[in-house]
């Protein structure tokens, strides 16, 4: 057990530096002091944030013996950062050299970043200035998972109906406004929660509303998160087929029965298999599957078996998440230091996954990071050739406007001339969203539509 006292001088806000400290030390192993006199380490800010972070990194690396492969990077979008470097330097080799020097990134990670960036660029290119992705949130799930910090509610059928009524009002307004502004819609993504918590009739109604409200003639990708295998039925998949949905997700998280019980999921492993089988009977082109490395009571062999079976079942797109102990999750309440004990095993799991997936023809195509992940690792998506998820790339790239509808949706209007975003958020509580739907529509009217023509003023 360490007991490290750290003094940070010349800073108004220490949050980003403390996030780096937490990569090395648990909250109980250090304290930020008010005086340099009794500090083990004293750092002074001279205006160069990265220089200060490098000094902290080197000092704590010497104390703990750790040298995290992501260096001083704590942001969630390292591929976007690599893209900004490439825009200035024009060479992937130079991008790697600069990021390794500036951020102390291990060469393995810098190579991964430039490989992903190159693949995204070759497959998709940059979005057009007037392109748009649409996100529609359904904030309901059968149960709440142990690790979940998203908008997820377990409610009666009457509450879902009330929510949809308000959502349809926002959809209709947004469709008319998007057409008036001349947006070309590249992708539609219906997420949650679990959208297939809705009945087949409700799904049909929702997708009909979307089709009638928006001009979908330019859409390259239409995705619905099915997520929980126990919410997937033949009728619901037939509805998705009828409306031209080409991608769904089936998210087991693990294929170990006992772990499913621990993390609060009511479905069985066999229901995952059944859902994949059902998905093959229609015209759905791609199934995405999520797995989580570092779940409670799982060994590396457990994770390997889960991944091997998901590959065998035919997922065209596999996203590997490293378990993150989020502040709003049940796991944080139960065991707030869980992620610190998982570093070695998560590294083993992700190393196996990278080798296995590449040997099966999958390509790493998008990556993001989260705070408080086990082993300070990353979340990474792999796809088979031709099955890249445009929406996943665009949401991390932040070079396209994202129109987010429903409770918890955060719209982002992109200004290409200045390469910046402005955010317009809906409230996350679904009941408040229903009560204040007029305000949510007004927020978009004032903050999203029409603002690019006047420079965002």
ZAGUKE-828849 format. One record per residue (C-alpha): residue number from 1; residue in one letter; y, z, x. Coordinates in steps of 0.5 Angstrom, whole numbers, padded with zeros to 4 digits. Layout:
residues N
   seq   type       Y       Z       X
   NUM      A       Y       Z       X
...
//
This chain:
residues 457
   seq   type       Y       Z       X
     1      X    0000    0000    0000
     2      X    0007   -0002    0003
     3      X    0013    0001    0002
     4      X    0019   -0004    0004
     5      X    0026   -0002    0003
     6      X    0030   -0008    0003
     7      X    0038   -0009    0003
     8      X    0041   -0015    0000
     9      X    0049   -0016    0002
    10      X    0054   -0021   -0001
    11      X    0050   -0023   -0007
    12      X    0052   -0022   -0014
    13      X    0046   -0024   -0017
    14      X    0039   -0022   -0013
    15      X    0034   -0025   -0018
    16      X    0032   -0032   -0015
    17      X    0031   -0028   -0008
    18      X    0027   -0022   -0012
    19      X    0023   -0028   -0014
    20      X    0021   -0030   -0007
    21      X    0020   -0022   -0005
    22      X    0015   -0022   -0011
    23      X    0011   -0027   -0008
    24      X    0009   -0023   -0002
    25      X    0010   -0016   -0005
    26      X    0008   -0012   -0012
    27      X    0014   -0009   -0015
    28      X    0011   -0002   -0013
    29      X    0011   -0004   -0006
    30      X    0018   -0005   -0005
    31      X    0025   -0003   -0007
    32      X    0032   -0006   -0007
    33      X    0037   -0001   -0004
    34      X    0044    0000   -0004
    35      X    0045    0001    0003
    36      X    0043   -0002    0010
    37      X    0042    0005    0013
    38      X    0035    0007    0010
    39      X    0033   -0001    0009
    40      X    0027   -0003    0013
    41      X    0030   -0010    0012
    42      X    0037   -0012    0012
    43      X    0039   -0019    0010
    44      X    0046   -0022    0009
    45      X    0048   -0028    0005
    46      X    0053   -0033    0009
    47      X    0053   -0038    0003
    48      X    0047   -0042    0005
    49      X    0042   -0040    0000
    50      X    0036   -0043    0003
    51      X    0037   -0040    0010
    52      X    0037   -0033    0007
    53      X    0031   -0035    0003
    54      X    0028   -0037    0010
    55      X    0030   -0031    0013
    56      X    0026   -0027    0008
    57      X    0020   -0031    0008
    58      X    0019   -0030    0015
    59      X    0020   -0023    0015
    60      X    0016   -0021    0009
    61      X    0011   -0026    0012
    62      X    0010   -0022    0019
    63      X    0009   -0015    0015
    64      X    0004   -0018    0010
    65      X    0001   -0023    0014
    66      X    0002   -0028    0008
    67      X    0005   -0035    0009
    68      X    0005   -0038    0002
    69      X    0004   -0046    0002
    70      X    0010   -0047   -0003
    71      X    0014   -0044    0002
    72      X    0021   -0041   -0001
    73      X    0020   -0046   -0007
    74      X    0021   -0041   -0013
    75      X    0023   -0047   -0018
    76      X    0018   -0050   -0023
    77      X    0020   -0057   -0022
    78      X    0018   -0059   -0014
    79      X    0017   -0066   -0016
    80      X    0024   -0067   -0019
    81      X    0026   -0064   -0012
    82      X    0022   -0069   -0008
    83      X    0025   -0075   -0012
    84      X    0032   -0073   -0011
    85      X    0030   -0073   -0004
    86      X    0027   -0079   -0004
    87      X    0033   -0082   -0008
    88      X    0038   -0080   -0001
    89      X    0033   -0082    0004
    90      X    0029   -0087    0002
    91      X    0022   -0085    0005
    92      X    0016   -0081    0003
    93      X    0015   -0079    0010
    94      X    0022   -0077    0011
    95      X    0022   -0073    0004
    96      X    0016   -0069    0007
    97      X    0019   -0068    0014
    98      X    0026   -0065    0010
    99      X    0022   -0061    0005
   100      X    0018   -0058    0010
   101      X    0024   -0056    0014
   102      X    0028   -0054    0009
   103      X    0023   -0050    0004
   104      X    0018   -0048    0009
   105      X    0013   -0052    0005
   106      X    0006   -0053    0008
   107      X    0004   -0060    0009
   108      X   -0001   -0060    0004
   109      X    0004   -0059   -0001
   110      X    0009   -0064    0001
   111      X    0004   -0069    0001
   112      X    0002   -0067   -0006
   113      X    0009   -0068   -0008
   114      X    0010   -0075   -0005
   115      X    0003   -0077   -0008
   116      X    0005   -0075   -0015
   117      X    0012   -0078   -0014
   118      X    0010   -0085   -0012
   119      X    0004   -0085   -0017
   120      X    0009   -0083   -0023
   121      X    0014   -0089   -0020
   122      X    0009   -0094   -0019
   123      X    0006   -0093   -0026
   124      X    0012   -0091   -0031
   125      X    0019   -0092   -0027
   126      X    0025   -0089   -0029
   127      X    0027   -0089   -0036
   128      X    0032   -0093   -0039
   129      X    0039   -0090   -0041
   130      X    0038   -0090   -0048
   131      X    0030   -0088   -0048
   132      X    0028   -0082   -0052
   133      X    0022   -0077   -0053
   134      X    0021   -0073   -0059
   135      X    0018   -0066   -0059
   136      X    0016   -0063   -0066
   137      X    0014   -0056   -0066
   138      X    0009   -0053   -0070
   139      X    0009   -0045   -0069
   140      X    0002   -0043   -0072
   141      X   -0004   -0041   -0069
   142      X   -0011   -0038   -0071
   143      X   -0010   -0032   -0066
   144      X   -0006   -0030   -0061
   145      X   -0009   -0031   -0054
   146      X   -0009   -0025   -0049
   147      X   -0004   -0029   -0044
   148      X    0000   -0033   -0049
   149      X    0008   -0032   -0049
   150      X    0009   -0038   -0053
   151      X    0012   -0039   -0060
   152      X    0005   -0037   -0064
   153      X    0004   -0034   -0071
   154      X   -0001   -0032   -0075
   155      X    0001   -0033   -0083
   156      X   -0001   -0035   -0090
   157      X   -0001   -0042   -0092
   158      X    0005   -0041   -0096
   159      X    0009   -0039   -0090
   160      X    0007   -0046   -0087
   161      X    0009   -0050   -0093
   162      X    0016   -0046   -0093
   163      X    0016   -0048   -0085
   164      X    0015   -0055   -0086
   165      X    0020   -0056   -0092
   166      X    0025   -0054   -0087
   167      X    0022   -0058   -0081
   168      X    0022   -0064   -0086
   169      X    0030   -0063   -0087
   170      X    0031   -0063   -0079
   171      X    0026   -0069   -0078
   172      X    0030   -0073   -0084
   173      X    0037   -0072   -0081
   174      X    0035   -0073   -0074
   175      X    0031   -0080   -0075
   176      X    0038   -0083   -0078
   177      X    0042   -0080   -0073
   178      X    0037   -0083   -0067
   179      X    0037   -0090   -0071
   180      X    0045   -0090   -0071
   181      X    0046   -0088   -0064
   182      X    0041   -0093   -0062
   183      X    0036   -0089   -0058
   184      X    0029   -0093   -0057
   185      X    0024   -0088   -0057
   186      X    0019   -0088   -0052
   187      X    0014   -0082   -0054
   188      X    0013   -0077   -0059
   189      X    0009   -0071   -0058
   190      X    0007   -0066   -0063
   191      X    0006   -0059   -0060
   192      X    0006   -0052   -0062
   193      X    0002   -0047   -0063
   194      X   -0003   -0051   -0066
   195      X   -0001   -0057   -0070
   196      X   -0008   -0058   -0073
   197      X   -0007   -0051   -0076
   198      X   -0004   -0055   -0081
   199      X   -0009   -0058   -0087
   200      X   -0011   -0065   -0087
   201      X   -0006   -0066   -0093
   202      X   -0001   -0063   -0089
   203      X   -0002   -0067   -0083
   204      X   -0002   -0073   -0087
   205      X    0005   -0071   -0090
   206      X    0008   -0069   -0083
   207      X    0006   -0076   -0080
   208      X    0009   -0079   -0086
   209      X    0015   -0076   -0085
   210      X    0016   -0078   -0078
   211      X    0014   -0085   -0079
   212      X    0019   -0086   -0085
   213      X    0025   -0082   -0081
   214      X    0024   -0086   -0074
   215      X    0024   -0093   -0072
   216      X    0017   -0092   -0068
   217      X    0017   -0099   -0066
   218      X    0018   -0098   -0058
   219      X    0014   -0092   -0058
   220      X    0009   -0092   -0052
   221      X    0005   -0086   -0053
   222      X    0004   -0081   -0059
   223      X    0000   -0075   -0058
   224      X   -0002   -0069   -0062
   225      X   -0004   -0062   -0059
   226      X   -0011   -0060   -0063
   227      X   -0011   -0055   -0058
   228      X   -0016   -0050   -0061
   229      X   -0023   -0053   -0062
   230      X   -0024   -0049   -0069
   231      X   -0018   -0053   -0072
   232      X   -0021   -0060   -0071
   233      X   -0025   -0063   -0077
   234      X   -0027   -0070   -0078
   235      X   -0022   -0071   -0084
   236      X   -0016   -0069   -0079
   237      X   -0018   -0074   -0074
   238      X   -0018   -0079   -0079
   239      X   -0011   -0077   -0081
   240      X   -0009   -0078   -0074
   241      X   -0013   -0085   -0073
   242      X   -0009   -0087   -0080
   243      X   -0002   -0086   -0077
   244      X   -0004   -0089   -0070
   245      X   -0004   -0082   -0066
   246      X   -0007   -0085   -0059
   247      X   -0008   -0078   -0055
   248      X   -0010   -0071   -0057
   249      X   -0011   -0065   -0053
   250      X   -0018   -0061   -0054
   251      X   -0016   -0054   -0050
   252      X   -0022   -0050   -0049
   253      X   -0019   -0046   -0043
   254      X   -0026   -0044   -0041
   255      X   -0033   -0046   -0042
   256      X   -0036   -0039   -0042
   257      X   -0037   -0036   -0048
   258      X   -0036   -0028   -0046
   259      X   -0029   -0030   -0043
   260      X   -0027   -0034   -0050
   261      X   -0028   -0027   -0053
   262      X   -0024   -0023   -0048
   263      X   -0018   -0028   -0048
   264      X   -0017   -0028   -0056
   265      X   -0020   -0035   -0058
   266      X   -0025   -0035   -0064
   267      X   -0028   -0041   -0062
   268      X   -0035   -0043   -0059
   269      X   -0037   -0047   -0053
   270      X   -0041   -0051   -0058
   271      X   -0035   -0052   -0062
   272      X   -0031   -0055   -0056
   273      X   -0037   -0060   -0055
   274      X   -0037   -0062   -0062
   275      X   -0029   -0063   -0062
   276      X   -0030   -0068   -0056
   277      X   -0036   -0072   -0060
   278      X   -0032   -0072   -0066
   279      X   -0026   -0075   -0062
   280      X   -0030   -0081   -0060
   281      X   -0031   -0084   -0067
   282      X   -0024   -0086   -0068
   283      X   -0019   -0090   -0065
   284      X   -0016   -0084   -0060
   285      X   -0016   -0087   -0053
   286      X   -0015   -0081   -0049
   287      X   -0017   -0073   -0050
   288      X   -0013   -0068   -0045
   289      X   -0016   -0062   -0044
   290      X   -0013   -0056   -0041
   291      X   -0017   -0051   -0036
   292      X   -0014   -0044   -0034
   293      X   -0016   -0042   -0027
   294      X   -0016   -0034   -0026
   295      X   -0018   -0032   -0032
   296      X   -0021   -0025   -0033
   297      X   -0028   -0023   -0031
   298      X   -0029   -0031   -0029
   299      X   -0032   -0033   -0022
   300      X   -0031   -0039   -0018
   301      X   -0038   -0041   -0021
   302      X   -0036   -0040   -0028
   303      X   -0030   -0044   -0027
   304      X   -0034   -0050   -0023
   305      X   -0038   -0050   -0029
   306      X   -0033   -0051   -0034
   307      X   -0029   -0056   -0030
   308      X   -0036   -0060   -0029
   309      X   -0037   -0060   -0037
   310      X   -0030   -0062   -0039
   311      X   -0031   -0068   -0034
   312      X   -0038   -0070   -0037
   313      X   -0035   -0069   -0044
   314      X   -0030   -0075   -0042
   315      X   -0023   -0072   -0042
   316      X   -0019   -0077   -0039
   317      X   -0013   -0073   -0038
   318      X   -0015   -0066   -0035
   319      X   -0009   -0060   -0034
   320      X   -0011   -0054   -0029
   321      X   -0007   -0048   -0031
   322      X   -0007   -0042   -0026
   323      X   -0006   -0036   -0030
   324      X    0001   -0033   -0031
   325      X    0002   -0026   -0033
   326      X    0008   -0027   -0037
   327      X    0013   -0022   -0039
   328      X    0011   -0023   -0047
   329      X    0004   -0023   -0046
   330      X   -0001   -0018   -0048
   331      X   -0004   -0019   -0041
   332      X    0002   -0016   -0038
   333      X    0002   -0010   -0043
   334      X   -0006   -0009   -0041
   335      X   -0005   -0010   -0033
   336      X    0002   -0012   -0030
   337      X   -0001   -0013   -0023
   338      X   -0007   -0018   -0025
   339      X   -0004   -0024   -0022
   340      X   -0004   -0021   -0015
   341      X   -0011   -0019   -0015
   342      X   -0013   -0027   -0016
   343      X   -0010   -0030   -0010
   344      X   -0016   -0032   -0006
   345      X   -0021   -0034   -0012
   346      X   -0015   -0038   -0015
   347      X   -0015   -0042   -0009
   348      X   -0022   -0043   -0009
   349      X   -0022   -0046   -0016
   350      X   -0016   -0050   -0015
   351      X   -0019   -0053   -0008
   352      X   -0026   -0055   -0012
   353      X   -0022   -0058   -0018
   354      X   -0018   -0062   -0013
   355      X   -0024   -0065   -0009
   356      X   -0028   -0066   -0016
   357      X   -0023   -0069   -0020
   358      X   -0021   -0074   -0014
   359      X   -0029   -0076   -0013
   360      X   -0029   -0077   -0021
   361      X   -0023   -0082   -0020
   362      X   -0018   -0078   -0023
   363      X   -0011   -0078   -0020
   364      X   -0006   -0072   -0019
   365      X    0000   -0075   -0024
   366      X    0004   -0069   -0025
   367      X    0006   -0062   -0023
   368      X    0010   -0056   -0025
   369      X    0010   -0048   -0023
   370      X    0011   -0042   -0026
   371      X    0013   -0035   -0024
   372      X    0008   -0030   -0024
   373      X    0002   -0034   -0023
   374      X   -0004   -0032   -0020
   375      X   -0004   -0034   -0012
   376      X    0003   -0037   -0013
   377      X    0000   -0043   -0014
   378      X    0001   -0049   -0019
   379      X    0000   -0052   -0025
   380      X   -0003   -0060   -0024
   381      X   -0005   -0065   -0029
   382      X   -0010   -0070   -0027
   383      X   -0011   -0077   -0031
   384      X   -0016   -0083   -0030
   385      X   -0013   -0090   -0029
   386      X   -0009   -0092   -0035
   387      X   -0009   -0085   -0038
   388      X   -0002   -0082   -0035
   389      X    0002   -0078   -0040
   390      X    0009   -0080   -0041
   391      X    0011   -0074   -0044
   392      X    0009   -0069   -0039
   393      X    0012   -0073   -0034
   394      X    0019   -0074   -0037
   395      X    0019   -0067   -0039
   396      X    0019   -0065   -0032
   397      X    0023   -0071   -0029
   398      X    0029   -0069   -0033
   399      X    0032   -0076   -0033
   400      X    0031   -0077   -0041
   401      X    0034   -0074   -0047
   402      X    0029   -0070   -0051
   403      X    0030   -0069   -0058
   404      X    0026   -0062   -0060
   405      X    0025   -0061   -0067
   406      X    0022   -0054   -0070
   407      X    0022   -0047   -0069
   408      X    0023   -0046   -0061
   409      X    0025   -0053   -0060
   410      X    0030   -0054   -0054
   411      X    0033   -0061   -0054
   412      X    0036   -0064   -0048
   413      X    0041   -0069   -0048
   414      X    0041   -0073   -0041
   415      X    0048   -0076   -0038
   416      X    0045   -0082   -0034
   417      X    0052   -0083   -0030
   418      X    0052   -0076   -0028
   419      X    0045   -0074   -0028
   420      X    0045   -0068   -0032
   421      X    0043   -0065   -0038
   422      X    0046   -0061   -0043
   423      X    0041   -0056   -0048
   424      X    0041   -0055   -0055
   425      X    0036   -0050   -0057
   426      X    0033   -0048   -0064
   427      X    0032   -0041   -0066
   428      X    0024   -0039   -0064
   429      X    0023   -0035   -0070
   430      X    0020   -0039   -0075
   431      X    0023   -0035   -0081
   432      X    0030   -0035   -0078
   433      X    0029   -0042   -0077
   434      X    0028   -0043   -0084
   435      X    0034   -0039   -0086
   436      X    0038   -0042   -0082
   437      X    0036   -0050   -0082
   438      X    0043   -0052   -0084
   439      X    0046   -0049   -0077
   440      X    0040   -0052   -0073
   441      X    0042   -0059   -0076
   442      X    0049   -0058   -0075
   443      X    0048   -0056   -0067
   444      X    0044   -0062   -0066
   445      X    0050   -0066   -0070
   446      X    0055   -0063   -0065
   447      X    0051   -0062   -0059
   448      X    0046   -0068   -0058
   449      X    0048   -0074   -0062
   450      X    0055   -0077   -0061
   451      X    0056   -0073   -0055
   452      X    0054   -0078   -0049
   453      X    0060   -0083   -0052
   454      X    0065   -0077   -0050
   455      X    0062   -0075   -0044
   456      X    0059   -0069   -0047
   457      X    0066   -0066   -0049
//
